């Protein structure tokens, strides 16, 4: 009975299975849409569109993965104007003018637009990619290489324009513009700044070879262009890297050691040459870094010089012995190089230096103990030696462009004129005299013997560069242009002392005896006149005045007959009442001595006068 029940259940299942198999076999096959169908009319923000069970999706390739971008089906309110990947990038060709682009607004919150521009570079050069905001709130730009790897770029900002300044090697490059979370319009502009003539990093530095120092051009094309040079130093050698640029453009130069330590800096915009220098104490690599400040480009002409080993010692113990009058070649190997020379000084002698070659160098003379004797530059150095012995001349500094010159020690001999009235040189009128300022502090004194009432003219040059100090019993009048009139009060010596101003090295002098004063010049030396009087004379030059004393009675009439030409005539009564008398009759207001004065000649003019005076 049990076996019969299991056999009866089996036939019931077979019809059901057969019906299912037959039913499935009788249905049509369902086809899944391929890439062409699923992606038709769609665009990826980056990457490649494909069908995922009939749904369009975007797959990132190696470039997008390296660039770190999201690959998704584009969903923007307006069609995207520039693609976001290499296969859809907008190709830029140069030259070009600024063009407008748009960062589109996404239909989804996470949808971000990126515009990619491609450029193919044939040789290494410098470029400027500018993005100017119009309605776009922010310009974000990345530089990507052919594999999608982001590259660093220096940036300048001017108002609403941001400029990226890369140096590109040969190959294909991509500029990616985005707006962060913003959207809107902008302009883009790519410019070539020309070939990058020198490397921008220590690794790419241009090698400087030892040689003749031949000039070569350097162009700093943008504010981000940094030109780097390198050289290998030898022990004891001096080196200079020197550049000249047009005025108005600021150029900075730095000398760096192999570990990046800055050892010398020069910068300027005057157009004068700039130099960095080194006196090497070891063999090692060095780097010169040049960068512009301000508005580029900056064009410069540079040269590199190996100045060789230091040929003169830098201390008193290693000084080079020199002889006065014999030139010695000098090369200053660096800013710190001091060349020291020794010489034998003669007591009372003055020593100077003469240099042949453009430039002015700092110079000092010291004695054997290192005590300063004179300190100035090579154009003005004058050292007076008081004691016999060995002295030392130290030279350094100066114009780094002109570093080599011939130096001659000059023995100027003893001081040509004394420094005081007691040691002054005696001169006579009519004989020209000259003098040399042996040191910037030198005083040259000359003296002449003035005769009683003598009038003298001293003419000296160069007057703007001389300090003139006369001493003696004389009246003095400055006529200007280095001319002074002296009027001696008595027979006595008169000293003239000269000192240099404005680097004067010498002076010339001519003393002339121009007249003898015939009458006293003031009330204390007035000539007393009894009445009636008839007098004549001459006013000798502008320094002279002829003065007389005459007594009047108040209320009495007097008659004056006067011929004085252009002279000024004055009459001073007791108590200081001053009048200008005229020829003719007058009545005295006061009794007592009156002072009558004739004066007013011009310059060296000698003006005659005469008068008669009597009481009526």
MIFI-31698 format. One line per 10 residues: number of its first residue (from 1); their letters; for each residue x negated, y negated, z of C-alpha. Coordinates in steps of 0.25 Angstrom, whole numbers, plus 2048, in hexadecimal, padded with zeros to 3 digits. Each point is the difference from the previous one (the first is absolute). Layout:
# residues N
NUM> A> X Y Z | ... .
//
This chain:
# residues 616
1> XXXXXXXXXX> 800 800 800 | 7F5 7F6 803 | 7F8 803 7F3 | 80D 7FD 7F8 | 801 7F2 806 | 7F2 7FC 7FC | 802 804 7F1 | 80D 7F9 7FF | 7F9 7F2 804 | 7F5 800 7F6 .
11> XXXXXXXXXX> 808 7FF 7F3 | 806 7F3 806 | 7F3 7F8 800 | 7FB 803 7F2 | 80B 7F9 7F8 | 7FE 7F3 809 | 7F1 800 7FC | 802 803 7F2 | 80A 7F5 7FF | 7F6 7F6 806 .
21> XXXXXXXXXX> 7F5 804 7F6 | 809 7FF 7F5 | 805 7F2 804 | 7F3 7FB 801 | 7FB 805 7F3 | 80C 7F9 7FA | 7FD 7F2 805 | 7F7 7F5 7F7 | 7F2 7FD 805 | 7FE 7F2 807 .
31> XXXXXXXXXX> 7F4 7F8 7FA | 7F7 7F6 80A | 7FD 7F2 7F9 | 7F1 7FF 7FC | 7F7 7F4 802 | 804 7F9 7F3 | 80E 801 804 | 7FF 7FD 80E | 7F6 7F4 7FE | 807 7FA 7F4 .
41> XXXXXXXXXX> 801 7F1 802 | 7F9 800 80D | 7F3 7FA 805 | 7F6 804 80B | 7FA 7F5 809 | 7F4 809 7FE | 7FC 80E 7FC | 808 809 7F7 | 80F 803 7FF | 804 80F 801 .
51> XXXXXXXXXX> 80D 808 802 | 803 806 80D | 80B 809 7FF | 806 7F6 7F6 | 7FD 7F4 809 | 7F6 7F6 7FB | 7F4 7FE 809 | 7F2 7FA 7FF | 7F3 807 803 | 7F3 7F9 804 .
61> XXXXXXXXXX> 7F3 804 7F8 | 7F2 7FE 805 | 7FF 7F2 7FC | 80D 7FC 808 | 7FB 809 80C | 7F3 7F9 800 | 807 7F2 7FF | 809 804 80C | 80D 7FC 7F9 | 80E 806 801 .
71> XXXXXXXXXX> 805 807 7F3 | 80F 7FF 7FF | 80B 7FD 7F6 | 801 7F1 7FD | 80D 7FA 805 | 7FF 7F0 7FE | 80B 7F6 7FE | 7F9 7FC 7F3 | 7F7 808 7F7 | 7F2 800 804 .
81> XXXXXXXXXX> 7F7 7F8 7F7 | 7F2 806 804 | 7FE 80F 803 | 7F9 804 80D | 7F7 80B 7FB | 7F5 802 7F5 | 809 806 7F6 | 80A 7F4 801 | 7F6 7F5 804 | 800 7F3 7F8 .
91> XXXXXXXXXX> 7F3 7FF 7F8 | 7F8 7F2 801 | 7F7 7FB 7F6 | 7F7 7F4 801 | 801 7F5 7FE | 80E 7FE 805 | 809 7F4 806 | 808 801 80D | 80C 809 7FE | 80D 802 809 .
101> XXXXXXXXXX> 803 80D 807 | 80B 805 809 | 800 809 80D | 80E 806 7FE | 80A 801 80C | 803 80F 803 | 80E 806 801 | 7FB 808 80C | 7F9 7FA 80D | 7F4 809 7FE .
111> XXXXXXXXXX> 7FF 7FC 7F1 | 7F3 7F8 7FD | 7FC 7FB 7F3 | 7F1 7FF 7FB | 7FB 7FA 7F3 | 7F3 807 7FB | 7F7 7F9 7F6 | 7F5 807 7F9 | 7F2 7FB 7FA | 7F5 807 7F9 .
121> XXXXXXXXXX> 7F2 7FA 803 | 7F5 803 7F6 | 7F5 7FA 809 | 7FE 7FC 80E | 806 7F2 802 | 807 7F7 80A | 80F 7FD 7FF | 80A 7F8 807 | 80F 806 801 | 809 7F5 805 .
131> XXXXXXXXXX> 80E 802 805 | 808 7F3 802 | 80D 801 808 | 80D 7FA 7FA | 80C 806 807 | 7F8 80C 805 | 7FD 7FE 80F | 7F2 807 800 | 7F6 805 7F6 | 7F9 80D 804 .
141> XXXXXXXXXX> 7F6 805 7F6 | 7F8 80C 800 | 7F4 804 7F7 | 800 80F 7FC | 7F6 808 7F8 | 803 80A 7F5 | 803 80B 80A | 809 7F7 809 | 7F6 7FD 80B | 802 7F2 806 .
151> XXXXXXXXXX> 7F4 7F7 800 | 7FD 7F4 808 | 801 7F2 7FA | 7FC 7F2 805 | 80B 7F6 800 | 802 7F1 7FF | 80D 7F9 803 | 804 7F2 7FA | 80E 7FC 803 | 80A 80A 7FB .
161> XXXXXXXXXX> 7F5 807 7F8 | 7F8 80C 805 | 7F4 804 7F8 | 7F9 80D 801 | 7F2 800 7FB | 7FA 80E 7FD | 7F4 804 7F8 | 804 80B 7F7 | 7F7 80B 7FA | 802 806 7F2 .
171> XXXXXXXXXX> 80D 808 800 | 80F 7FF 802 | 806 7F8 80D | 80D 7FD 805 | 806 7F4 807 | 80C 804 808 | 80A 7F4 804 | 80A 802 80B | 809 7F7 809 | 800 808 80D .
181> XXXXXXXXXX> 80E 7FF 804 | 803 7F4 7F7 | 805 7FF 7F2 | 7FF 7F5 7F5 | 7F8 7F9 7F5 | 7F1 7FE 7FF | 7F6 7FD 7F6 | 7F3 808 7FD | 7F4 7FC 7F9 | 7F3 808 7FD .
191> XXXXXXXXXX> 7F3 7F8 7FD | 7F2 805 7FD | 7F5 7F8 807 | 7F5 806 7F8 | 7F6 80B 802 | 7FB 801 80E | 7F1 7FE 7FE | 7FB 805 80D | 805 80A 80B | 809 7FC 80B .
201> XXXXXXXXXX> 7FB 80A 80B | 7F3 804 806 | 801 80D 7F9 | 802 7F9 7F2 | 7F6 7F5 802 | 7F8 7FB 7F4 | 7F1 804 802 | 7F6 7F5 800 | 7F3 803 7FB | 7F3 7FA 803 .
211> XXXXXXXXXX> 7FB 7F7 7F5 | 7FE 7F1 7FB | 80D 7FB 806 | 807 7FE 7F3 | 80E 7F9 802 | 80C 808 7FD | 80F 7FC 800 | 80A 804 80B | 80F 7FD 7FF | 80A 802 80C .
221> XXXXXXXXXX> 80D 801 7F8 | 80A 7FF 80C | 800 7FE 80F | 7FF 80F 802 | 7F4 802 7F7 | 7F4 803 808 | 7F3 802 7F9 | 7F6 809 807 | 7F1 802 7FD | 7F5 808 806 .
231> XXXXXXXXXX> 7F1 801 801 | 7F6 808 807 | 7F6 7F8 808 | 7F1 803 802 | 7F8 7FD 80D | 7FB 7F1 802 | 807 7FB 7F3 | 809 7F4 7FF | 80D 801 7F7 | 80A 7F5 7FC .
241> XXXXXXXXXX> 80D 801 7F9 | 803 7F2 7FA | 80D 7FB 7F9 | 804 7F3 7FA | 80F 7FD 7FD | 808 7F4 7FB | 804 7F6 80B | 80E 801 806 | 800 80F 801 | 7FD 806 80E .
251> XXXXXXXXXX> 7F7 80C 7FF | 7FC 809 80C | 7F4 809 800 | 7FC 80A 80A | 7F3 809 802 | 804 80D 807 | 7F7 80B 805 | 802 80F 7FC | 809 801 80D | 809 7F4 7FC .
261> XXXXXXXXXX> 7F9 7F6 80A | 800 7F2 7FB | 7F2 7FA 800 | 802 7F3 7F7 | 80C 7F8 7FB | 801 7F4 7F7 | 80C 7F9 7FA | 803 7F3 7FA | 808 7F8 7F5 | 7F7 7F5 7FD .
271> XXXXXXXXXX> 7FA 807 7F4 | 7F2 800 806 | 7F9 80E 800 | 803 80A 80B | 7F7 80B 804 | 7FF 80B 80A | 7F2 805 804 | 7F8 80B 807 | 7F2 802 805 | 800 80F 801 .
281> XXXXXXXXXX> 7FA 808 80B | 804 80E 7FB | 804 808 7F4 | 80F 800 7FF | 80C 7FD 7F7 | 806 7F2 801 | 80D 7FB 7FA | 804 7F2 7FB | 80F 7FD 800 | 806 7F5 7F9 .
291> XXXXXXXXXX> 80F 7FB 801 | 807 7F3 7FC | 808 7F7 809 | 80B 7F8 7F9 | 805 800 7F2 | 7F8 80A 7F7 | 7FA 803 7F7 | 7F2 7FC 805 | 7F5 801 7F6 | 7F2 801 805 .
301> XXXXXXXXXX> 7F2 802 7FB | 7F7 808 809 | 7F3 806 801 | 7F8 80A 80A | 7F2 7FE 803 | 7F6 808 807 | 7F6 7F6 806 | 7F6 80A 804 | 7F8 801 80D | 7FE 7F4 809 .
311> XXXXXXXXXX> 7F3 7FA 7FC | 7FE 7F7 80C | 801 803 80F | 80B 7FC 808 | 7F9 7FD 80D | 7F4 7F7 804 | 7F8 80C 802 | 802 805 7F1 | 800 7F2 7FA | 7F9 7FE 7F2 .
321> XXXXXXXXXX> 7F5 7F6 801 | 801 7F4 7F6 | 7F7 7F5 7FB | 806 7F2 7FE | 801 7FD 7F1 | 801 80F 7FC | 80E 805 7FB | 805 80D 806 | 80B 808 7FA | 80C 802 80A .
331> XXXXXXXXXX> 80C 80A 7FF | 80A 800 80B | 805 80E 800 | 80D 7FD 808 | 807 7F6 809 | 7F8 804 80C | 7F3 801 7F9 | 7F6 7F6 806 | 7F3 7FE 7F9 | 7F5 7FB 809 .
341> XXXXXXXXXX> 7F3 7F9 7FB | 7F4 7FB 809 | 7F6 7F4 7FD | 7F6 7F9 807 | 804 7F2 805 | 7F7 7F4 800 | 803 7F6 80C | 808 7F4 7FB | 804 806 7F3 | 80E 801 7FA .
351> XXXXXXXXXX> 804 80C 7F9 | 80C 802 7F6 | 804 80B 7F7 | 803 800 7F1 | 809 80A 7F9 | 801 804 7F2 | 80E 806 7FC | 80E 7FC 802 | 804 800 80F | 7FE 7FA 80E .
361> XXXXXXXXXX> 7FB 809 80B | 800 7FF 80F | 7F2 7FE 805 | 7F9 7FE 80E | 7F2 7FE 804 | 7FB 805 80E | 7F3 801 807 | 7F9 80C 805 | 809 801 80C | 80D 7FF 7F7 .
371> XXXXXXXXXX> 803 7F2 805 | 807 7F8 7F6 | 7F9 7F5 7F8 | 80A 7FD 7F5 | 80D 806 7FC | 807 7FC 7F3 | 802 805 7F2 | 7F5 802 7F6 | 804 7F3 7F9 | 7FE 7F7 80D .
381> XXXXXXXXXX> 7F6 808 808 | 7F5 7F7 805 | 7F8 805 80C | 7F5 7F8 807 | 7F5 808 807 | 7FA 7FA 80C | 7F6 80B 804 | 7F7 809 7F8 | 804 80E 7FF | 809 80B 7F9 .
391> XXXXXXXXXX> 80E 7FC 7FC | 80B 808 7FA | 80A 7FC 7F5 | 80D 808 800 | 809 801 7F4 | 80E 806 7FE | 80E 7FE 7FC | 804 7F7 7F5 | 808 803 7F3 | 802 80F 7FE .
401> XXXXXXXXXX> 800 7FE 7F1 | 7F2 7FA 800 | 7F9 809 809 | 7F2 800 7F9 | 7F7 7F4 7FF | 7F2 7FA 801 | 7FC 7FA 80E | 7F4 7F6 801 | 7FB 7FB 80E | 7FD 7F1 7FE .
411> XXXXXXXXXX> 7F6 7F9 809 | 805 7F2 7FF | 7F4 7FB 809 | 800 7F6 80B | 80C 7F6 803 | 7FE 7F4 7F7 | 806 7F6 809 | 801 7FF 80F | 80D 802 808 | 7FF 7F4 809 .
421> XXXXXXXXXX> 7FD 7F1 800 | 7F3 804 807 | 7FC 809 7F4 | 806 7F9 7F5 | 7F9 7FE 7F3 | 7FC 7F2 7FD | 805 7FA 7F3 | 7FF 7F3 7F8 | 80A 7F9 7F8 | 800 802 7F1 .
431> XXXXXXXXXX> 7FB 80E 801 | 809 80C 7FE | 801 80B 80B | 805 80E 7FF | 802 80A 80B | 803 80F 802 | 809 806 80A | 7F8 80C 804 | 80C 805 809 | 80F 7FD 801 .
441> XXXXXXXXXX> 7FD 7F9 80D | 7F4 7F8 7FB | 7FF 7F1 802 | 7F7 7F8 7F8 | 7FC 7F2 805 | 7F9 7F5 7F9 | 7FC 7F2 805 | 7FD 7F3 7FA | 7FA 7F3 806 | 80B 7F5 7FF .
451> XXXXXXXXXX> 7FB 7F2 7FF | 807 7F5 808 | 80E 7FC 7FA | 7FD 80A 7F4 | 80C 805 7F8 | 7FE 80F 7FB | 808 809 7F7 | 7FF 80F 802 | 806 809 7F5 | 800 80F 803 .
461> XXXXXXXXXX> 806 80D 7F9 | 808 809 800 | 808 7F7 809 | 80C 809 802 | 7F7 80B 805 | 7F8 7F8 80A | 801 7FB 80E | 7F9 7F2 801 | 7FC 7FA 80E | 7F8 7F3 800 .
471> XXXXXXXXXX> 7F9 7FB 80D | 7FA 7F3 803 | 802 7F1 802 | 808 7FD 7F4 | 80E 7FD 7FB | 806 80B 7F7 | 80A 7FF 7F4 | 805 80C 7F9 | 802 7FD 7F1 | 805 80E 7FD .
481> XXXXXXXXXX> 7FA 80B 7F6 | 7F4 802 809 | 7FC 7F1 801 | 7FD 7F9 80D | 7FC 7F1 802 | 7F7 7FD 80C | 7FD 7F2 806 | 7F5 800 80A | 801 7F8 80C | 7F1 800 802 .
491> XXXXXXXXXX> 7F3 806 7FB | 802 80F 805 | 800 80E 7FB | 80D 805 7FA | 803 80F 800 | 809 808 7F6 | 804 80E 804 | 806 80A 7F6 | 807 80D 803 | 806 80A 7F6 .
501> XXXXXXXXXX> 80F 802 7FE | 807 809 7F6 | 7F4 809 7FE | 7F7 7F4 7FB | 7F2 805 7FF | 7F9 7F2 7FD | 801 7F1 7FF | 7FA 7F4 7F9 | 7FF 7F2 805 | 7FC 7F2 7FA .
511> XXXXXXXXXX> 7FE 7F5 80A | 800 7F2 7FA | 7FC 7F2 806 | 80B 7F7 7FA | 7FF 7F3 807 | 7FC 7F8 80D | 80B 7FA 808 | 7FE 7F1 800 | 809 7FD 80C | 806 807 80C .
521> XXXXXXXXXX> 80C 809 7FE | 808 7FE 80D | 802 7F5 80B | 7F5 805 808 | 7F6 7FD 7F5 | 807 7F4 7FA | 7F8 7F5 7FA | 802 7F3 808 | 803 7F4 7F7 | 7FE 7F1 804 .
531> XXXXXXXXXX> 809 7F6 7F8 | 800 7FB 7F6 | 7FB 80E 7F9 | 7FE 804 7F2 | 7FE 80F 7FF | 7FF 80B 7F5 | 7FE 80F 800 | 804 80E 7FB | 809 80A 806 | 7F7 80D 7FD .
541> XXXXXXXXXX> 809 80B 7FC | 80D 805 807 | 7F9 803 80E | 7FB 7F1 801 | 807 7F4 807 | 7FA 7F2 802 | 804 7FA 80D | 7FE 7F2 805 | 803 7F8 80D | 804 7F2 800 .
551> XXXXXXXXXX> 806 7F7 80B | 80D 7F7 7FD | 807 7F6 809 | 80F 801 801 | 808 7F5 7F8 | 7F4 7FC 7F8 | 800 801 7F1 | 7F6 808 7F8 | 7FD 802 7F1 | 7FD 80E 7FA .
561> XXXXXXXXXX> 7FA 801 7F2 | 801 80F 7FC | 7FC 809 7F5 | 801 80F 804 | 805 807 7F3 | 808 80D 804 | 7FB 800 80E | 809 800 80C | 7FD 7F4 809 | 805 7FF 80E .
571> XXXXXXXXXX> 7FF 7F6 80C | 802 805 80E | 803 7F5 80B | 7FD 802 80F | 80A 809 806 | 801 809 7F3 | 809 7F7 7F7 | 7FD 804 7F2 | 802 7F8 7F3 | 7FC 800 7F2 .
581> XXXXXXXXXX> 7F9 7F3 7FD | 802 7F9 7F2 | 7F7 7F5 7FA | 804 7F2 804 | 804 7F8 80D | 805 807 80D | 801 7FC 80E | 7FB 80A 80B | 80A 805 80A | 7F6 804 80B .
591> XXXXXXXXXX> 7F3 7FC 805 | 7F4 809 801 | 7F8 80A 7F7 | 807 805 7F4 | 7FC 80D 7F8 | 800 7FE 7F1 | 7FE 80D 7F8 | 7FE 804 7F1 | 803 80F 7FD | 807 809 7F6 .
601> XXXXXXXXXX> 7F6 804 7F5 | 803 80C 7F8 | 7F7 80C 800 | 7F2 7FC 7FD | 804 7F3 7FA | 7F8 7F3 805 | 809 7F4 801 | 7FA 7F2 801 | 807 7F5 808 | 7FE 7F2 805 .
611> XXXXXX> 807 7F5 809 | 7FE 7F2 806 | 806 7FC 80D | 800 7F3 807 | 808 7F8 80A | 808 7F3 7FB .
//
